Amino acid sequence: MFHKIFFAFFLFWSAQGFASDLLLKPVQVAPNVYAVIGDIGMQSYENDGLNSNLGFVVTPQGVVIINSGPSVRVAKALHEAIRKTTSQPVK
């Protein structure tokens, strides 16, 4: 039983460290409009499945996300990139 708990904790802990190293770099394509350009190839482990474009718009009321990505890991990285771009809340 202890080994299962330890293994589960290890997986969770290692996934948290792994998730923090994905850095997305939004490009401003128009005033208050940003895009993260995905890989042009197929989805893969190396590109985190990100072969589409993500986007968000900063409005006076908050940030509207156009596409949050193919996984929770990418969505969290996008949220972090948004936080570095604006202090507006994600709506």
C-alpha positions in Angstrom: 0.0 0.0 0.0 2.8 2.4 0.9 4.5 1.8 -2.5 1.3 2.7 -4.3 0.8 5.9 -2.4 4.5 6.8 -2.9 4.3 6.1 -6.6 1.1 8.2 -7.0 2.7 11.1 -5.2 5.9 10.8 -7.3 3.8 10.9 -10.5 1.9 13.9 -9.3 5.0 15.7 -8.2 6.9 15.0 -11.4 4.0 16.1 -13.5 3.8 19.4 -11.7 7.5 20.1 -12.3 7.1 19.0 -16.0 4.1 21.3 -16.5 6.0 24.3 -15.4 8.6 24.1 -18.1 6.3 24.7 -21.1 6.7 28.3 -22.1 4.3 29.8 -24.7 5.2 33.0 -26.3 2.1 35.0 -27.4 2.6 37.3 -30.5 0.5 40.5 -30.7 -1.3 40.3 -34.0 -3.5 43.4 -33.5 -4.2 45.8 -30.7 -5.1 43.7 -27.7 -5.2 40.5 -29.8 -2.6 37.8 -29.2 -1.8 34.4 -30.8 0.4 31.5 -29.9 1.3 29.8 -33.2 1.4 26.0 -32.9 3.6 23.5 -34.7 2.8 22.9 -38.4 3.4 19.2 -38.0 1.2 16.5 -36.5 0.5 16.3 -32.8 3.4 14.7 -30.9 5.0 14.4 -27.5 7.7 16.9 -28.5 5.2 19.6 -29.5 2.8 18.9 -26.5 0.1 18.1 -29.1 0.1 21.8 -29.9 -0.4 21.9 -33.7 -3.1 24.5 -33.7 -3.1 28.2 -32.9 -4.2 29.5 -29.5 -5.5 33.0 -29.1 -6.8 35.5 -26.6 -8.2 39.0 -26.7 -7.7 41.5 -23.9 -10.8 43.6 -23.2 -11.6 46.2 -20.5 -13.7 43.6 -18.7 -11.1 40.8 -18.9 -9.4 38.3 -21.2 -11.3 36.1 -23.7 -9.6 32.9 -24.7 -10.1 31.8 -28.3 -8.6 28.3 -28.0 -7.1 26.9 -24.8 -5.1 24.1 -26.4 -5.1 20.3 -26.6 -4.4 19.6 -22.9 -4.6 20.9 -19.4 -0.8 21.3 -19.5 -1.0 23.6 -22.5 -4.0 25.5 -21.1 -2.0 26.1 -17.9 1.0 27.4 -19.9 -1.4 29.7 -21.9 -2.8 31.0 -18.6 0.7 31.8 -17.4 1.5 33.5 -20.7 -1.6 35.6 -20.4 -0.7 36.6 -16.8 2.7 37.8 -18.1 0.9 39.8 -20.8 -1.9 41.5 -18.8 -3.2 41.9 -15.3 -6.8 41.6 -16.6 -8.6 38.5 -15.3 -9.4 35.6 -17.6 -13.1 35.5 -18.3 
